[in-house]
């Protein structure tokens, strides 16, 4: 039995005369191990860059498969000029599915729990508290921004005229949709990817890379402006800072969800040039685009920068620090 086993190992490298081709064996060892292996393997396993690339490939393949199946089955609602909750619901659920599956696969490769990439917290109560706190700050920040724009006559706000019952139904439906938006975008852009890069290249480089990618993705939005893209990148950096402090995604998921819900449903102002259906108020930009945000909505206003600075101060005062550092140290 042992001879047969040895023969099986060497048979793929036999010369015509029956001798083992030691050059070929040595070449394979050099390719699969030794110095060459350092290109993709580090002290913690698969290097961060390769791990992130593999994560993106898995997500892309899953989303492509879902899109193809939906197209073949004709299960996508027709596109309109407004944001429709039914269409967004399908898209966000697909994104969440792809992000969670990709995270789970990569966690098996990393030999970690899939919740280690931003979905853990020291206690369940802290997860709920961070989510609730993020929801509050997201809604408050949008209200402050819109109130300031209104005071400066950069936006007009008036009731949309929607009846109470459909308005309440729309409020609940959009709340569900935007919670899914917050979860899907944060797990896709700042879940596995950000935490893996935290560990591989450090918090500063990880934040810069993921924020740049997040901003580039927003270039596909039809109503986006140059300052709107800068604002998106700056907001992403602030989100990374919050994640580094807490060591989890929950605060950012809450903020992201409440910000989008307030912007699209409560104030009914265009987000990258697109309005949400069934909104409560109707807001229209006025005056110079650099102040009102123009087609990009309030996210394209220069007032975003001081607002983000205020948020950073509030984060330092209200969010516990050291979560991201503890998360990285736990890998070692």
Residue pairs with C-beta under 8 A, 6 or more apart in sequence:
10 20
13 20
13 21
13 22
13 24
13 25
14 20
14 21
15 21
30 36
39 47
40 46
40 47
40 50
41 47
42 48
42 200
44 110
44 199
44 200
44 331
44 332
45 109
45 110
45 111
46 54
46 109
46 110
47 200
48 196
48 197
48 199
48 200
48 201
49 200
51 106
51 109
51 110
51 196
51 200
52 192
52 193
52 196
52 197
54 106
54 109
55 102
55 103
55 106
55 192
55 193
55 196
56 193
58 98
58 101
58 102
58 105
58 106
59 98
59 99
59 102
59 188
62 97
62 98
62 101
62 102
63 94
63 95
63 98
66 94
66 97
66 98
67 94
70 76
70 90
70 94
75 90
76 87
76 90
77 84
77 86
77 87
77 90
79 87
80 277
81 274
81 275
82 274
82 275
82 276
82 277
83 264
83 271
83 274
83 275
83 276
83 277
84 277
85 170
85 173
85 174
85 176
85 177
85 277
85 278
88 177
88 180
88 181
89 176
89 177
89 180
92 177
92 180
92 181
92 183
92 184
93 180
95 184
95 185
95 188
96 180
96 183
96 184
96 187
98 188
99 184
99 187
99 188
99 191
99 192
100 114
100 187
102 192
103 114
103 117
103 187
103 191
103 192
104 114
106 192
106 196
107 113
107 114
107 116
107 117
107 192
110 196
112 331
113 120
116 195
116 327
116 330
117 191
117 192
117 195
117 196
118 186
118 187
118 190
118 191
118 192
118 194
118 195
118 243
118 247
118 248
118 249
119 187
119 191
119 248
119 249
119 250
120 247
120 248
120 327
121 127
121 130
121 246
121 247
121 248
121 250
127 248
127 250
130 246
130 248
130 250
130 251
130 254
130 319
131 250
131 251
131 253
131 254
132 254
133 251
133 254
133 318
133 319
134 250
134 251
134 252
134 253
134 254
134 255
134 256
134 257
134 258
135 254
135 255
135 257
135 258
136 254
136 258
137 254
137 255
137 258
137 311
137 314
138 254
138 255
138 256
138 257
138 258
138 259
138 261
138 262
139 258
139 259
139 261
139 262
139 266
141 255
141 259
141 307
141 311
142 258
142 259
142 262
142 263
142 266
142 267
142 298
143 262
144 307
145 298
145 301
145 303
145 304
145 307
146 155
146 157
146 267
146 269
146 283
146 298
148 303
149 155
149 285
149 291
149 292
149 293
149 298
149 301
149 303
150 156
150 157
152 287
152 291
153 286
153 287
154 285
154 286
154 287
154 288
154 291
154 292
154 301
155 269
155 283
155 284
155 285
155 286
155 292
155 298
156 283
156 284
156 286
157 267
157 281
157 282
157 283
158 281
158 282
159 280
159 281
159 282
160 268
160 279
160 280
160 281
160 282
162 170
162 278
162 279
162 280
166 278
167 278
167 280
169 278
170 265
170 277
170 278
170 279
170 280
171 265
171 280
173 278
174 261
174 264
174 265
174 276
174 278
175 257
175 261
175 265
178 256
178 257
178 258
178 260
178 261
178 264
178 265
179 253
179 257
181 256
181 257
181 260
182 252
182 253
182 254
182 255
182 256
182 257
182 260
183 253
183 257
185 256
186 239
186 249
186 252
186 253
186 256
187 249
189 210
189 213
189 214
189 217
189 236
190 210
190 214
190 236
190 239
190 240
190 243
190 249
190 252
191 249
193 210
194 206
194 207
194 210
194 240
194 243
195 327
197 205
197 206
197 209
197 210
198 206
198 244
198 324
198 327
198 328
199 328
199 331
200 206
201 209
203 240
203 244
203 324
206 240
207 236
207 237
207 240
207 241
207 244
208 237
210 236
210 240
211 233
211 234
211 236
211 237
211 240
212 233
214 232
214 233
214 236
215 229
215 230
215 232
215 233
215 236
218 224
218 228
218 229
218 232
218 272
219 229
221 272
221 273
221 274
222 272
222 273
222 274
223 270
223 272
223 273
223 274
223 295
223 296
223 297
224 272
224 273
224 295
224 296
224 300
225 289
225 293
225 294
225 295
225 296
225 300
227 290
227 296
227 300
227 301
227 302
228 272
228 293
228 296
228 297
228 299
228 300
231 296
231 299
231 300
231 301
231 304
231 305
232 299
234 304
234 305
234 308
235 299
235 304
235 308
238 308
238 311
238 312
238 315
239 252
239 255
239 256
241 312
241 315
242 251
242 252
242 255
242 315
242 319
243 249
243 251
243 252
243 324
244 323
244 324
244 325
245 315
245 316
245 319
245 320
245 321
245 322
245 323
245 324
246 319
246 320
246 323
246 324
247 322
247 323
247 324
247 325
247 326
247 327
248 323
251 319
260 271
263 269
263 271
263 297
263 298
263 299
264 271
264 275
264 276
264 279
265 276
265 278
265 279
265 280
266 279
266 280
266 281
267 279
267 280
267 281
267 283
268 275
268 276
268 279
268 280
268 281
268 282
268 283
269 275
269 283
269 284
269 285
269 297
269 298
270 285
270 295
270 296
270 297
271 297
271 299
272 295
272 296
272 297
272 299
273 295
273 296
273 297
285 292
285 293
285 294
285 297
286 292
289 295
289 300
290 301
290 302
291 301
291 302
291 303
292 298
292 301
293 299
293 300
293 301
294 300
298 304
